[in-house]
Amino acid sequence: MHASPAPAPTPERDARTRGLRTLAQTVIGSGLAGLLLVVATVLTDLLSTGEAVTIAAAVQALVPPVAAYVWRRLEGAGQ
C-alpha cells in the first residue's frame, strides 16, 4: 500500500525553503573553497595560485548540486 503524497507547500514556505537552501549551499561552497585556497597557499607549494583557484572554483561549483540532492533526499526521508 502506498502512502498518499504530502500536500504541496505553500508558495511562501517553498520560497523560504529555497532561499535558506541556496544560502546554506553558498556558505558551504564558499567556506570549502576558501579553506582550500588557504591550505593550498599557506601549507603546501604543490599548487600554483592559479591551480588552487581553479580547484576552489570547481569545489564551489559542485557544492550546490550535491547539497540540493542531499537536501531533497533528507526531505523525502522525513515523509
N, C-alpha and C positions, 0 to 999 in steps of 0.2 A: 504494500500500500504506500502510495506517495503522499508526502505532506503537501499541503496547499502552499503555494508560493507566498512569501511575505508581501505585504502591501507595499506599493511603491512609495518611496519617501516623498515628502512634500518638496516643492521647489526650493524653499528656504533651507530646509535641512540638507538637501542634496548639495546646494551651493556652499553651505557652511562646511560640509564634509569634504567636498572637493578642494575648497580653499585651504583647509587645515592639512589635507593630504599633500597638496602642492607645496605648502610652506615647509612641512616636515621633510619632504623629498629634497627641496632646495637646501635646507640647512644641513642635512646629512651629506648630500653630494658636495657641497662647498666645504664642509668640515673635512671630509675624507680627502678631497683634492688639496686643500691647504696643508693638511698633515703630511700628505705625500710629498708636496713641494718642500716642506721644512726638512723632512727626513732625508730626502734625496739631496738637497742642497747642503745641509749642515753636517750630516753624519757620514756621507759617502762621497766619493769622487767618481762613482761608477757611471753616473748620468750627467750629461751636459744640461745646462739650464733649459735649452730648447726641448730636449728629450723629456725632462721632468715635467715641463709644462704640457707637452703633448700627452703624456700618460695621465697627468692630473685632469686634463680636459676629457680624456676618454673615460676616466672614472666618474667624473661629474655627469657625463652624458649617459652612462649606463645605470646610474643610481635610480633615476625616475621610473624607467620601465620595470626594473626589478622590484622597486618599492611598491609600485602600483599593483604588480602581480601578487606580491606577498599580502598587501592590504586587502585585495579582493578575496584572496584565499581565506584570510582571517575573518572577513565579514561573512563569507559563506559558511565558515565553520560554526559561527555563532547562531545559525538559524536552525 
